[in-house]
Amino acid sequence: MKLFWRNGYQASSLSDLLDEMKIGRGSFYAAFGDKRHLYLECLNLFAERTSAIVQKIRDKHPPMDAIRYFLQHSLNHGEGSKAGFGCMAVNTVIELAGIDDELALAASSWLSKLQTLFEECLCEAGYSPARAAEYGAYLMLVNEGVRVASRRKLTRRQSLEAIDTALRLLKAAPR
């Protein structure tokens, strides 16, 4: 998953995958069938893990804080950090839309579920359902932008300022 996440689908060769997983070609084909099937499994694993993170954050924090913590979650720029990888789902849509629409659609579907989670948090925070839908879409664009910006190697501070600005705008917006 980390190899695909870091390099993308097309730039991850079968040789790279075999080296990363430390398995032979026969074992790879027996276990996964092909590179595309493995990628889809990795994308689903990424979505499952991210969903678990979102749920854990929602269980521990008030709704607006949960949104902030989620948006900040992958901004740790420490050694060995995956912060510079962006979001595997966002990366997939960018890389594969128009090339492999099924994989891009799978990633887009996960991103839609995440947007729904933003909307739920906004409703819990007192926004009307119509405003929550509008602002949830806005937060999704912020999230996608922060993830793409992480690939540009922006500093943590730059990303945090963008997140803070977005949340400040939401707090001042009509509910």
N, C-alpha and C positions, 0 to 999 in steps of 0.2 A: 504494500500500500504506500509506504513512504517513497519508494522509487517512482511510482506513477504520480504521486502527489507532487513530488519535487520536479520531475522531468516532463510530466504529461504522458498521454497515451502513445502518441506517435514517436516521441523521442526515446521511449523505453523499449529497447530491442529485446528480443528473446534471450540473447546472450547476457544482457544486463540483468534480466529477471532471473535467469538460472544462477548467475553469480551471486546475486543478492539473496536468493533463497537457499543457495548451496544445495541444489538438487540437479539431477540429470534431465536431459530432454525427455526421455521415456517417462520418468516420474512426473514431470510437468504435464505432459499430455494426458497421462492416466488420471491425474488429480484434477486438472482444470479444463481439459479439452483444447482450449486455445487461449491466446493472449486476451482476446476480447472478452471471453467469459470470465477470466481472472479479473480483468479490469472492472467489469460489472460487479463482481463479488467485492472487490476492494471499495468501490464507490458505495455499495450498500453498507459495508462495514463502517466506512467513514460517516455515513448518515446515521447509523445506529449509535455510534459513539458520540456524535454531536448531539443527537436527541437526548441521550443520557445526561450529557453535560447540561443541556438546557433545562431538563427536568430537575436535576440536582440544584441548579441555581434558583429555579422558580420555587422550589420547596424551602429554600433558606432565606430568601430575600423578598421584600415588597416588590410589586410588579415593575415599577420604573427602575429600581435598583437592579432587578434581575436583567432588564434590557441592557443597562449600562455594563454590568458584569459580563454578560455574554459578548457584547461588542468588544470589550477589553480583553476577553479571555485569551486570545491567541497572540496578544501583543508582547509577550515576554521575549525579549531579544537576547536571552542568555545563550551561552555556549550550548550547542546541540539542539537549540530551539527549532521548532517547525514554523516559527512566526513568518519567516521569509517565504514560506511555501504558498501563502494565500489560503484559499479554501478550495479543496479538491472539487467540490461541486461547481463553484464559480469557474474554476480553471477549466473544467470539462466543457461547460457551456461555451466558453470563449474559444477553446481549441477545436471543438468538434461540431458546433452548429454548422449545418450545411455540408458536413463531411460524413458524420455518423449521427444522424438525427435521433436514432433510438437511444444511444448513450447520452446525447445532449438532453433528450427529453427525460431520461431517468434522473439526471442531475437537476434539471429544472423542476421536476416534480418534488424533489426533496426541498429545494429552495422555496417552493410554494408552501410547503408544510411549515417551514421556518417562519415565513411571513404570517401564516395563520397563528403561530405561537406569539409573534409580536402583537398581533391584533387582540388575542386573548389577554395578554398582559395589559394592553391599553384599556380594554373594557374593564378589567379588574381595578385599574387605576382611576376609573370614573369617566372615561371618554365614551361618548355615544357609539353605538355599533357603526354608524356611518363614518364618524370621525376616526374610529379605531381602524377601519378598513383603509381609509385615506392615509392615515399616518403610518399604518403598518407597511403599506407600499413604500412610503418615504423611508422608513427605517430599513427596509430591505435594500433599497438603493444605497443607503449609507453603509450598511453591512457589506454589500458587494464592493463598494468603492474602497472601504478600508482594507478588504482582503486583497483587491488588486493593487492598492497602494503599498501593501506589505511586500509585494514582489518587486516594487521599485526601491525597496530598502529605505523607506522613510523612517525617521526616528520614532521611537515610542511616543515622545512628546508631541510630534506632529499628528500622529494618529489619535492620541488622546484629546488633543485640542479639537479635532474634527468631530469626534464623538461627543464631547462636551457641548460644542456648538449646536449640534443636532438635537440633543436632549434639552438644552436651554430653550431652543425654538419651540419644541413640543410643549414644554411647561407653560410657555406664554400663549400657546395657540388655543383657540376655542375648543371646549370639550363637547 
